[in-house]
Amino acid sequence: MSQPSLVSLSLFRRDGAEPIRLFKMYDLSFLPFFRRLAAEAMVMPSIDHYSLEFVRATPVGARRSMEKMENLPFVCHTWVDPKSRVGAAAIVHEAYPPRVAFALLCEAVATLCAPALRERWEKSSAHSELDCPEIEKLFEQYQKPQDMDDKLEKIQGELLEVCDIVKQSMEDLLRRGEALDSLAEKSKGLSEMSDVFKRRAERNNSTCKWLRDMFMPIPDAILTE
């Protein structure tokens, strides 16, 4: 294989006793032409089987990576959405980046659960293969895992940058809160000091008035009487 390959993508309903296949897509173009013909006859039934069995074994809300596939150099990544109960399985070459595979599963499930598509399968009770160009386009995009990995890396970097900004903003707010608390305490202290000063001034004014009255000279008119 010249590069990590996305071999198959399968989507299932998991809200009943048994998974019901809703969509599947393969790509064996990484194989030489004559080996591809043999693989379609021999390997595809195994891929269908393992996709279904591994989705059945995956707990709702969990992600799994399983490698026991009859010595094939493939890994099956699975995820079951806890909200829609749609299970997804991607079989990839063992060198295919796991996080890219799980990103594909998330996007494929979200696309399948869009209102326009959901009404086409939510009452389905038997295996089927929905015609879904949107998911087929996703499948093609994820055939180049390095491009998608770079995209995920960029998104992750942007998220980390946003987290850093939010963290810094929270720290600034906490510091401002501490500063405001300090100012409030100082203001309270100044107010208390002002009250004390006012009381002392009033008391001093009263004392001064009493002293003035006490030592004020007696008028001559009063002394000659």
C-alpha positions in Angstrom: 0.0 0.0 0.0 1.5 3.3 -1.0 -0.3 5.3 1.8 -2.6 4.8 4.7 -5.9 3.7 3.2 -9.6 4.1 4.2 -11.1 0.7 3.2 -14.7 0.9 4.2 -17.3 2.9 6.1 -20.5 1.4 7.5 -23.3 3.0 9.5 -25.9 1.1 11.5 -29.0 1.6 13.7 -28.3 0.5 17.2 -31.6 1.2 18.9 -32.9 -2.4 18.6 -31.8 -5.9 19.5 -29.6 -6.2 16.4 -27.7 -3.6 14.4 -29.3 -2.7 11.1 -27.0 -1.5 8.3 -28.0 1.8 6.7 -25.0 2.7 4.7 -21.8 1.2 3.4 -19.0 2.2 1.1 -15.7 0.6 0.0 -12.6 1.6 -1.7 -10.1 -1.0 -2.8 -8.2 1.2 -5.3 -5.0 0.9 -3.2 -4.8 -2.7 -4.5 -3.6 -3.8 -8.0 -6.5 -4.4 -10.4 -6.4 -8.2 -10.4 -6.0 -8.4 -6.6 -8.9 -6.0 -6.3 -11.2 -8.4 -8.1 -10.3 -11.2 -5.8 -10.7 -9.0 -2.7 -14.2 -8.0 -3.7 -15.2 -11.6 -3.8 -13.3 -12.8 -0.7 -12.5 -9.8 1.6 -15.7 -7.8 1.3 -17.9 -10.3 3.0 -15.4 -10.4 5.9 -15.4 -6.6 6.1 -19.2 -6.6 6.3 -19.2 -9.2 9.0 -16.5 -7.5 11.1 -18.1 -4.1 10.8 -21.4 -5.4 12.1 -20.0 -7.5 14.8 -17.7 -4.8 16.1 -20.5 -2.2 16.2 -22.6 -4.7 18.1 -19.8 -5.1 20.6 -19.2 -1.4 21.1 -21.1 0.1 24.1 -23.3 3.1 23.4 -21.2 6.2 23.7 -17.9 4.4 23.5 -15.1 4.3 20.9 -13.3 1.1 20.1 -10.4 0.0 17.9 -10.2 -3.7 17.1 -7.5 -5.5 15.2 -8.5 -9.2 15.0 -9.4 -9.5 11.4 -8.0 -12.8 10.2 -4.4 -11.5 9.9 -5.5 -8.7 7.6 -3.4 -5.5 8.0 -6.5 -3.6 8.9 -8.0 -2.0 12.0 -11.7 -1.4 12.6 -12.6 1.7 14.5 -16.1 2.0 15.9 -18.3 4.5 17.7 -21.9 4.5 18.8 -23.5 7.9 19.1 -25.4 8.0 22.5 -28.0 10.5 21.3 -29.1 8.9 17.9 -28.0 5.4 18.7 -26.3 5.3 15.3 -23.2 3.1 15.2 -20.3 3.7 12.7 -17.4 1.5 11.7 -14.4 2.4 9.6 -12.0 -0.2 8.5 -8.6 1.3 7.7 -5.0 0.2 7.1 -3.1 -0.2 10.3 -1.1 3.0 9.5 -4.2 5.2 9.2 -4.3 7.8 12.0 -6.9 6.7 14.6 -8.0 10.3 15.4 -8.7 10.9 11.7 -10.8 7.7 11.6 -12.9 8.8 14.6 -13.3 12.2 13.1 -14.8 10.6 10.0 -17.2 8.5 12.2 -18.4 11.6 14.0 -19.0 13.5 10.8 -20.6 10.6 9.0 -23.1 10.0 11.9 -23.9 13.8 12.1 -24.6 13.8 8.4 -26.8 10.7 8.5 -28.8 12.3 11.4 -29.6 15.5 9.6 -33.4 15.9 9.3 -33.4 15.5 5.5 -31.7 12.1 5.7 -33.1 10.8 9.0 -36.6 10.6 7.7 -35.3 8.1 5.1 -34.0 5.6 7.6 -35.6 6.1 11.0 -38.3 3.5 10.3 -36.1 1.1 8.6 -36.2 -2.5 9.9 -33.9 -4.3 7.5 -30.4 -3.9 6.1 -30.3 -1.3 3.4 -27.8 0.9 1.5 -28.9 4.5 1.5 -27.8 6.7 -1.4 -26.0 9.5 0.4 -23.7 11.8 -1.7 -22.8 13.8 1.4 -21.3 10.8 3.2 -19.7 9.6 -0.1 -18.0 13.0 -0.3 -16.7 12.6 3.2 -15.4 9.2 2.4 -13.4 10.6 -0.5 -12.1 13.5 1.6 -10.8 11.1 4.3 -8.9 9.1 1.7 -6.2 11.6 2.3 -5.6 11.3 6.0 -2.7 13.6 6.1 -4.8 16.5 4.8 -7.5 15.8 7.4 -4.9 15.3 10.1 -3.5 18.7 9.3 -7.0 20.2 9.4 -7.6 18.6 12.8 -4.3 19.8 14.0 -5.2 23.3 13.0 -8.6 23.1 14.7 -7.0 21.7 17.8 -4.4 24.5 17.8 -7.2 27.1 17.4 -9.2 25.5 20.3 -6.1 25.5 22.5 -5.5 29.2 21.6 -9.2 30.0 22.5 -8.7 28.1 25.8 -5.6 30.1 26.6 -7.5 33.3 25.9 -10.4 32.3 28.1 -8.0 31.2 30.8 -6.1 34.5 30.7 -9.4 36.4 30.7 -10.6 34.5 33.8 -7.3 35.2 35.5 -7.6 38.9 34.6 -11.2 39.0 36.0 -10.1 37.3 39.2 -7.3 39.8 39.6 -9.7 42.7 38.9 -12.1 41.2 41.4 -9.3 41.1 44.0 -8.4 44.7 43.2 -12.0 45.7 43.5 -12.3 43.9 46.9 -9.1 45.7 48.0 -10.5 49.1 46.9 -13.8 48.3 48.7 -11.9 47.5 51.9 -9.8 50.7 51.6 -13.0 52.7 50.9 -14.6 51.2 53.9 -11.6 52.0 56.0 -11.5 55.6 54.8 -15.2 56.0 55.6 -14.7 54.7 59.1 -11.8 57.0 59.6 -13.9 59.9 58.3 -16.6 59.1 60.8 -14.1 59.0 63.6 -12.6 62.3 62.5 -16.0 63.9 62.3 -16.9 62.8 65.9 -13.6 64.0 67.2 -14.1 67.4 65.5 -17.6 67.8 66.9 -16.3 66.9 70.4 -13.4 69.3 70.0 -15.7 72.1 68.8 -17.9 71.5 71.8 -14.9 71.6 74.2 -13.6 74.8 72.7 -17.0 76.5 72.9 -17.2 75.6 76.6 -13.7 76.9 77.3 -14.5 80.2 75.5 -17.6 80.6 77.5 -15.8 79.9 80.7 -12.9 82.3 80.2 -14.7 85.0 78.3 -14.1 88.5 80.1 -17.0 89.8 82.1 -18.5 93.0 80.5 -17.8 96.3 82.4 -21.5 97.0 82.7 -22.0 93.8 84.7 -19.0 94.7 87.0 -20.2 98.2 87.9 -23.6 97.2 88.9 
